[in-house]
Amino acid sequence: MRDTPYAREIVSATDSIGQSIERIFVKEHEQEEIRFSWWKNGTLVIRPLDLPESELLPLMCDAIRKGVFTPSFLKGLHEALYDIRKDEPDA
């Protein structure tokens, strides 16, 4: 796990090319946050992580399995997805 003057990594899900979803503790704000990042050769790439949905979904699933997201966040996400789905005419 990485520990820098900025933040300490708590848990992460990373794919084979370094795209990552991480739960980090940001020291200055003294709070846990979620970071979407891209790492190349162990160095954070200073660009946004942008990827197609077909790559985002497996990374999100891995992050869920590894505990990057809290149970309360996942519950809220489930409720949001369910609320959107039930409003669709085909649901």
N, CA and C atoms as an extended XYZ file, in Angstrom:
273
Properties=species:S:1:pos:R:3:atomname:S:1:resname:S:1:resid:I:1 pbc="F F F"
N         0.836       -1.175        0.000 N   MET     1
C         0.000        0.000        0.000 CA  MET     1
C         0.888        1.248        0.000 C   MET     1
N         0.491        2.196       -0.815 N   ARG     2
C         1.248        3.447       -0.906 CA  ARG     2
C         0.914        4.365        0.260 C   ARG     2
N         1.927        5.087        0.721 N   ASP     3
C         1.758        6.094        1.764 CA  ASP     3
C         2.638        7.275        1.374 C   ASP     3
N         2.010        8.396        1.044 N   THR     4
C         2.735        9.589        0.623 CA  THR     4
C         2.382       10.731        1.572 C   THR     4
N         3.058       11.871        1.454 N   PRO     5
C         2.670       13.018        2.284 CA  PRO     5
C         1.224       13.448        2.038 C   PRO     5
N         0.687       13.167        0.853 N   TYR     6
C        -0.687       13.552        0.521 CA  TYR     6
C        -1.721       12.578        1.082 C   TYR     6
N        -1.499       11.277        0.869 N   ALA     7
C        -2.531       10.301        1.217 CA  ALA     7
C        -1.934        8.927        1.479 C   ALA     7
N        -2.744        8.118        2.176 N   ARG     8
C        -2.394        6.721        2.425 CA  ARG     8
C        -3.445        5.851        1.748 C   ARG     8
N        -2.999        4.909        0.934 N   GLU     9
C        -3.905        3.986        0.266 CA  GLU     9
C        -4.440        2.987        1.284 C   GLU     9
N        -5.738        2.779        1.262 N   ILE    10
C        -6.368        1.823        2.165 CA  ILE    10
C        -6.620        0.509        1.436 C   ILE    10
N        -7.269        0.584        0.280 N   VAL    11
C        -7.541       -0.596       -0.541 CA  VAL    11
C        -7.731       -0.133       -1.977 C   VAL    11
N        -7.357       -0.990       -2.917 N   SER    12
C        -7.515       -0.598       -4.318 CA  SER    12
C        -7.832       -1.801       -5.192 C   SER    12
N        -8.423       -1.491       -6.322 N   ALA    13
C        -8.659       -2.466       -7.389 CA  ALA    13
C        -7.968       -1.899       -8.621 C   ALA    13
N        -7.054       -2.676       -9.191 N   THR    14
C        -6.270       -2.207      -10.328 CA  THR    14
C        -6.283       -3.266      -11.416 C   THR    14
N        -6.482       -2.837      -12.653 N   ASP    15
C        -6.464       -3.790      -13.753 CA  ASP    15
C        -5.042       -3.984      -14.272 C   ASP    15
N        -4.902       -4.751      -15.329 N   SER    16
C        -3.579       -5.144      -15.822 CA  SER    16
C        -2.778       -3.987      -16.428 C   SER    16
N        -3.437       -2.879      -16.768 N   ILE    17
C        -2.687       -1.758      -17.347 CA  ILE    17
C        -2.583       -0.566      -16.397 C   ILE    17
N        -2.967       -0.753      -15.133 N   GLY    18
C        -2.752        0.273      -14.127 CA  GLY    18
C        -3.913        1.200      -13.849 C   GLY    18
N        -5.071        0.954      -14.469 N   GLN    19
C        -6.256        1.746      -14.153 CA  GLN    19
C        -6.771        1.290      -12.797 C   GLN    19
N        -7.108        2.254      -11.930 N   SER    20
C        -7.360        1.892      -10.549 CA  SER    20
C        -8.512        2.690       -9.944 C   SER    20
N        -9.231        2.032       -9.041 N   ILE    21
C       -10.187        2.696       -8.156 CA  ILE    21
C        -9.676        2.414       -6.753 C   ILE    21
N        -9.455        3.481       -5.981 N   GLU    22
C        -8.811        3.328       -4.675 CA  GLU    22
C        -9.605        4.028       -3.583 C   GLU    22
N        -9.592        3.452       -2.415 N   ARG    23
C       -10.039        4.160       -1.212 CA  ARG    23
C        -8.757        4.651       -0.560 C   ARG    23
N        -8.665        5.973       -0.372 N   ILE    24
C        -7.477        6.573        0.221 CA  ILE    24
C        -7.868        7.428        1.420 C   ILE    24
N        -6.915        7.628        2.317 N   PHE    25
C        -7.097        8.557        3.420 CA  PHE    25
C        -6.293        9.801        3.077 C   PHE    25
N        -6.998       10.919        2.854 N   VAL    26
C        -6.343       12.180        2.504 CA  VAL    26
C        -5.974       12.882        3.806 C   VAL    26
N        -4.690       13.017        4.025 N   LYS    27
C        -4.174       13.498        5.305 CA  LYS    27
C        -4.584       14.934        5.603 C   LYS    27
N        -4.509       15.818        4.624 N   GLU    28
C        -4.844       17.226        4.858 CA  GLU    28
C        -6.296       17.410        5.287 C   GLU    28
N        -7.204       16.632        4.688 N   HIS    29
C        -8.633       16.742        4.996 CA  HIS    29
C        -9.073       15.781        6.092 C   HIS    29
N        -8.164       14.872        6.462 N   GLU    30
C        -8.458       13.861        7.481 CA  GLU    30
C        -9.754       13.121        7.181 C   GLU    30
N        -9.860       12.636        5.920 N   GLN    31
C       -11.043       11.872        5.537 CA  GLN    31
C       -10.699       10.860        4.459 C   GLN    31
N       -11.523        9.834        4.388 N   GLU    32
C       -11.378        8.832        3.342 CA  GLU    32
C       -12.085        9.315        2.088 C   GLU    32
N       -11.459        9.056        0.944 N   GLU    33
C       -12.014        9.452       -0.341 CA  GLU    33
C       -11.793        8.337       -1.354 C   GLU    33
N       -12.547        8.396       -2.446 N   ILE    34
C       -12.388        7.450       -3.550 CA  ILE    34
C       -11.627        8.174       -4.659 C   ILE    34
N       -10.596        7.507       -5.176 N   ARG    35
C        -9.819        8.097       -6.271 CA  ARG    35
C        -9.851        7.150       -7.458 C   ARG    35
N       -10.173        7.686       -8.622 N   PHE    36
C       -10.059        6.977       -9.891 CA  PHE    36
C        -8.733        7.440      -10.487 C   PHE    36
N        -7.817        6.510      -10.726 N   SER    37
C        -6.484        6.911      -11.154 CA  SER    37
C        -5.922        5.941      -12.178 C   SER    37
N        -4.785        6.331      -12.711 N   TRP    38
C        -4.059        5.524      -13.682 CA  TRP    38
C        -2.598        5.552      -13.283 C   TRP    38
N        -2.009        4.365      -13.128 N   TRP    39
C        -0.624        4.226      -12.680 CA  TRP    39
C         0.198        3.573      -13.790 C   TRP    39
N         1.370        4.123      -14.047 N   LYS    40
C         2.272        3.556      -15.045 CA  LYS    40
C         3.635        3.373      -14.387 C   LYS    40
N         4.101        2.121      -14.345 N   ASN    41
C         5.381        1.786      -13.716 CA  ASN    41
C         5.469        2.304      -12.277 C   ASN    41
N         4.366        2.190      -11.545 N   GLY    42
C         4.348        2.589      -10.146 CA  GLY    42
C         4.218        4.083       -9.903 C   GLY    42
N         4.023        4.875      -10.961 N   THR    43
C         3.910        6.325      -10.829 CA  THR    43
C         2.522        6.773      -11.267 C   THR    43
N         1.915        7.629      -10.465 N   LEU    44
C         0.604        8.174      -10.784 CA  LEU    44
C         0.699        9.030      -12.038 C   LEU    44
N        -0.140        8.734      -13.021 N   VAL    45
C        -0.204        9.529      -14.241 CA  VAL    45
C        -1.083       10.741      -13.947 C   VAL    45
N        -0.551       11.924      -14.182 N   ILE    46
C        -1.280       13.147      -13.856 CA  ILE    46
C        -2.218       13.517      -15.014 C   ILE    46
N        -3.193       12.671      -15.191 N   ARG    47
C        -4.267       12.855      -16.165 CA  ARG    47
C        -5.491       12.164      -15.603 C   ARG    47
N        -6.668       12.597      -16.017 N   PRO    48
C        -7.865       11.893      -15.556 CA  PRO    48
C        -7.890       10.453      -16.079 C   PRO    48
N        -8.510        9.593      -15.314 N   LEU    49
C        -8.745        8.227      -15.789 CA  LEU    49
C        -9.990        8.261      -16.658 C   LEU    49
N        -9.826        7.987      -17.935 N   ASP    50
C       -10.984        7.873      -18.812 CA  ASP    50
C       -10.887        6.545      -19.542 C   ASP    50
N       -11.985        5.813      -19.491 N   LEU    51
C       -12.013        4.493      -20.091 CA  LEU    51
C       -13.426        4.166      -20.529 C   LEU    51
N       -13.569        3.263      -21.500 N   PRO    52
C       -14.908        2.897      -21.964 CA  PRO    52
C       -15.667        2.117      -20.895 C   PRO    52
N       -16.985        2.163      -20.989 N   GLU    53
C       -17.823        1.447      -20.030 CA  GLU    53
C       -17.465       -0.028      -19.955 C   GLU    53
N       -17.065       -0.613      -21.086 N   SER    54
C       -16.733       -2.043      -21.100 CA  SER    54
C       -15.512       -2.348      -20.219 C   SER    54
N       -14.673       -1.374      -19.939 N   GLU    55
C       -13.546       -1.559      -19.023 CA  GLU    55
C       -13.874       -1.043      -17.631 C   GLU    55
N       -14.779       -0.060      -17.538 N   LEU    56
C       -15.154        0.491      -16.236 CA  LEU    56
C       -15.915       -0.530      -15.391 C   LEU    56
N       -16.848       -1.235      -16.000 N   LEU    57
C       -17.683       -2.165      -15.236 CA  LEU    57
C       -16.866       -3.259      -14.546 C   LEU    57
N       -15.946       -3.947      -15.236 N   PRO    58
C       -15.147       -4.956      -14.520 CA  PRO    58
C       -14.290       -4.351      -13.406 C   PRO    58
N       -13.763       -3.149      -13.627 N   LEU    59
C       -12.970       -2.485      -12.592 CA  LEU    59
C       -13.845       -2.131      -11.395 C   LEU    59
N       -15.058       -1.646      -11.651 N   MET    60
C       -16.002       -1.344      -10.564 CA  MET    60
C       -16.350       -2.615       -9.793 C   MET    60
N       -16.603       -3.711      -10.506 N   CYS    61
C       -16.933       -4.977       -9.840 CA  CYS    61
C       -15.783       -5.443       -8.955 C   CYS    61
N       -14.567       -5.324       -9.448 N   ASP    62
C       -13.404       -5.703       -8.653 CA  ASP    62
C       -13.284       -4.814       -7.423 C   ASP    62
N       -13.524       -3.523       -7.592 N   ALA    63
C       -13.468       -2.590       -6.462 CA  ALA    63
C       -14.525       -2.946       -5.419 C   ALA    63
N       -15.701       -3.327       -5.862 N   ILE    64
C       -16.766       -3.732       -4.933 CA  ILE    64
C       -16.337       -4.984       -4.173 C   ILE    64
N       -15.812       -5.986       -4.893 N   ARG    65
C       -15.373       -7.233       -4.245 CA  ARG    65
C       -14.259       -6.985       -3.229 C   ARG    65
N       -13.369       -6.065       -3.528 N   LYS    66
C       -12.221       -5.811       -2.649 CA  LYS    66
C       -12.537       -4.853       -1.502 C   LYS    66
N       -13.735       -4.296       -1.470 N   GLY    67
C       -14.122       -3.435       -0.354 CA  GLY    67
C       -13.709       -1.981       -0.494 C   GLY    67
N       -13.497       -1.524       -1.730 N   VAL    68
C       -13.165       -0.114       -1.937 CA  VAL    68
C       -14.339        0.766       -1.508 C   VAL    68
N       -15.547        0.336       -1.803 N   PHE    69
C       -16.740        1.100       -1.467 CA  PHE    69
C       -17.355        0.574       -0.176 C   PHE    69
N       -17.873        1.476        0.638 N   THR    70
C       -18.499        1.086        1.902 CA  THR    70
C       -19.869        0.454        1.642 C   THR    70
N       -20.338       -0.351        2.577 N   PRO    71
C       -21.684       -0.919        2.429 CA  PRO    71
C       -22.760        0.167        2.295 C   PRO    71
N       -22.631        1.280        3.007 N   SER    72
C       -23.651        2.333        2.898 CA  SER    72
C       -23.635        2.980        1.513 C   SER    72
N       -22.449        3.136        0.919 N   PHE    73
C       -22.381        3.668       -0.450 CA  PHE    73
C       -23.031        2.693       -1.424 C   PHE    73
N       -22.706        1.412       -1.281 N   LEU    74
C       -23.272        0.410       -2.182 CA  LEU    74
C       -24.788        0.337       -2.046 C   LEU    74
N       -25.293        0.478       -0.837 N   LYS    75
C       -26.739        0.490       -0.627 CA  LYS    75
C       -27.361        1.690       -1.336 C   LYS    75
N       -26.738        2.860       -1.199 N   GLY    76
C       -27.237        4.051       -1.871 CA  GLY    76
C       -27.171        3.920       -3.389 C   GLY    76
N       -26.111        3.315       -3.885 N   LEU    77
C       -25.975        3.094       -5.322 CA  LEU    77
C       -27.067        2.158       -5.824 C   LEU    77
N       -27.286        1.081       -5.075 N   HIS    78
C       -28.336        0.130       -5.443 CA  HIS    78
C       -29.694        0.828       -5.478 C   HIS    78
N       -29.970        1.628       -4.454 N   GLU    79
C       -31.252        2.337       -4.407 CA  GLU    79
C       -31.379        3.310       -5.573 C   GLU    79
N       -30.300        4.017       -5.899 N   ALA    80
C       -30.343        4.960       -7.019 CA  ALA    80
C       -30.594        4.225       -8.328 C   ALA    80
N       -29.919        3.105       -8.543 N   LEU    81
C       -30.121        2.328       -9.768 CA  LEU    81
C       -31.537        1.758       -9.830 C   LEU    81
N       -32.035        1.292       -8.705 N   TYR    82
C       -33.384        0.739       -8.677 CA  TYR    82
C       -34.410        1.835       -8.960 C   TYR    82
N       -34.247        3.014       -8.348 N   ASP    83
C       -35.177        4.122       -8.566 CA  ASP    83
C       -35.197        4.541      -10.024 C   ASP    83
N       -34.051        4.581      -10.670 N   ILE    84
C       -33.999        4.958      -12.081 CA  ILE    84
C       -34.677        3.892      -12.924 C   ILE    84
N       -34.389        2.639      -12.612 N   ARG    85
C       -34.936        1.526      -13.402 CA  ARG    85
C       -36.458        1.447      -13.276 C   ARG    85
N       -36.978        1.653      -12.083 N   LYS    86
C       -38.434        1.518      -11.914 CA  LYS    86
C       -39.202        2.640      -12.606 C   LYS    86
N       -38.512        3.761      -12.909 N   ASP    87
C       -39.149        4.856      -13.621 CA  ASP    87
C       -39.150        4.661      -15.131 C   ASP    87
N       -38.388        3.665      -15.623 N   GLU    88
C       -38.359        3.414      -17.055 CA  GLU    88
C       -39.623        2.681      -17.484 C   GLU    88
N       -40.120        3.003      -18.674 N   PRO    89
C       -41.376        2.372      -19.125 CA  PRO    89
C       -41.313        0.867      -19.288 C   PRO    89
N       -40.119        0.303      -19.587 N   ASP    90
C       -39.999       -1.141      -19.814 CA  ASP    90
C       -39.736       -1.941      -18.532 C   ASP    90
N       -39.603       -1.276      -17.411 N   ALA    91
C       -39.230       -1.958      -16.167 CA  ALA    91
C       -40.348       -2.832      -15.646 C   ALA    91
